[in-house]
Amino acid sequence: MAITEKAAPPGAAPETGTPGADGTGTPPGREGWHLNSPLALTLLLLLVVVFQGPVRGDLSKPVMQSWMTVFVAVVVQALPFLVLGVLLSAAIAVFVPPSFFARALPGHPALAVPVAGLAGVILPGCECASVPVAGALVRRGVTPAAAIAFLLSAPAINPIVLTATAVAFPRNPEMVVGRFAGSLLVACAMGWLWQRLGRTDWLRLPAHAHHEGETKGEAFWSSVRHDTMQAGGFLVLGAMAAATLKAVAPAEWLRTAAANPVVAILALSVLAVLLSICSEADAFVAASLTQFSLTAKLAFLIVGPMIDLKLFAMQAGTFGRGFALRFAPATFAAAIAGAVLTGAVLL
């Protein structure tokens, strides 16, 4: 006797899932919710509208008014320099071939280090731009010691950063000289240290840049969008942290830390690592920390562009984790020593 399969009632779902229109087994129109940036912003704005009464009340408090004043002042002062730095660094990274830097450097490694350090003047951008450029230099055959000097000096001694520092410290022009001299000194010292003690197996050869294969226009705007989102986000976080430190931290704590020169320098050096502010904006944050000495602020300005949380991640991704784990603590110590030495001479 033949066995016949019982027909399913009309409209009933089959026992086994049938693939949807996309072939994934998900019925059409039921892909599910995905949280993205526009949706998160919309939800945040809706929450602000719903709870506008309590929010308005909190913003009217003296502490919040002080917080908003510092936050807006830091962002408004720093934003033009950040945007200009992103545009110029993207233009140089895309339109100036890396081989240009290789041809411009001396053949002897010991001489290539200071020349590469001084070459940082021609890259008007933040540390986010210097890491891929340094990786391109190593990929084109430039000695790693010279690439390291360029990597450390470029974010701190380029014209935009020095101009921003002069604007942030109008009454202390020596801060501009101190930042230039101290940053260049540390960059050359780290380059020579790598030439003396570095090993090739600590350094992973960087992969090709992700912009390869795009037109120059596409690569330019892609770099601008990426750097603006990344640098702008860190600027906002840094401004929020500076405003919180200024408005919430007990004044007695800040005075105690600022009164001890060693503690003040260490505190602002660690703060520079944690805040991870781009170098076009960090001078305005440092200038807002009025309780601290100029030497402590100089340490903040020298340490930040050389080693912070985002730089550690970028260096590990470009040159390898083994390199970053050795390079980061050595750079941190050298940057503090360079700031102290430069501050003792110039400030």
C-alpha positions, 0 to 999 in steps of 0.5 A: 500500500502506498503511503501518501504524505498528508497535505498541509492545510492552506496557509499553514507554515511548513514544518521546516523553515523555507528560505526567504527572499534573501536565501537566509531563512529569514522571512522578507521584511523581518530582518530585525533591528540594528542599532547604528549611529543615526538611530542612537542619535535619534533615541538620544534626542527623543530622550532629551525631549521627553526629559527636558524638564529635569535636563533643563533643571540640571543644566541651570545648576552652577556646577553644570554651567561651569562644566558647559563653559569649559567644554564649549570653550575648549571645543570652539577654540580647538575645532578650527585647528583640528579641521585644518590639520585633518584636511592638510594631513589627508592631502599630504598623505594622499597626494605626496608619494611616500617615496619622496620622503625616502629620497629626501633622507640621508643614507646614513641612519644616524644622520637620517634620524634628525633629518626625519625628525625635522621633516615632521614640520612638513606634515600638518596633521595629528598623530593619527596621520603620522602612524600610517605615513611612518608605516609607508616609510618603512614599507618603502625601505626607510630605516626604522630609526628614521621612521620612528623619529618622524612618527614621534615628531610630526604630531608635535612640531608641525606648524598647525600644532605650534600655532594652536599652542601659541594661541592657547598660551598667548602670555607664554611664548616659551611654551611653543619653543619648549614644545618644539625643542622637547618633542624633537629631542625625544623623537631623535633620542628614541630613533637613535635608541632604536638604531642602537638596541632595536631588533628587526624581529620586534618590528612587523613590516606594515601592510599596504595602506587600505586606500590603495586601489581608490582614486586620489579623490576617493582616498582623500575624502575617505581619509578626511571622513575617517580622521574627522570622526576619530579626531573629533570624537577624541576632542569631545571626550578630552573636552568633557574630561577637562571640563569635568576635572575643572568643575567636579574635582575638589579644588584642594585635590588639584592644588595638592597635586599641582603643589608637588612638582613631581606629582604634577608632572606624572599626573598630567603625563598619565592624563595625556595618555588616558585622554588621547586628545589629538595634538591640534587640540591638546594645548587648549585642554592643557591651558585650562588646567590653570593650577599646574605649572608650565613644566607639568603642562609641557609634559602633557603636550609632549607625552600626548602626541607620542603615546596615548591609548589610541596611538598604542592601538594604532602602533600595534596594528601597524607595526605589531604588538611586540613593537608596541609593548616595548615602544610605549613604555620607553617613549613614555619615560623618554617624553617625561624626561625630555619635558623635565629637561626642556622645562628646566632650561626654557621655562 
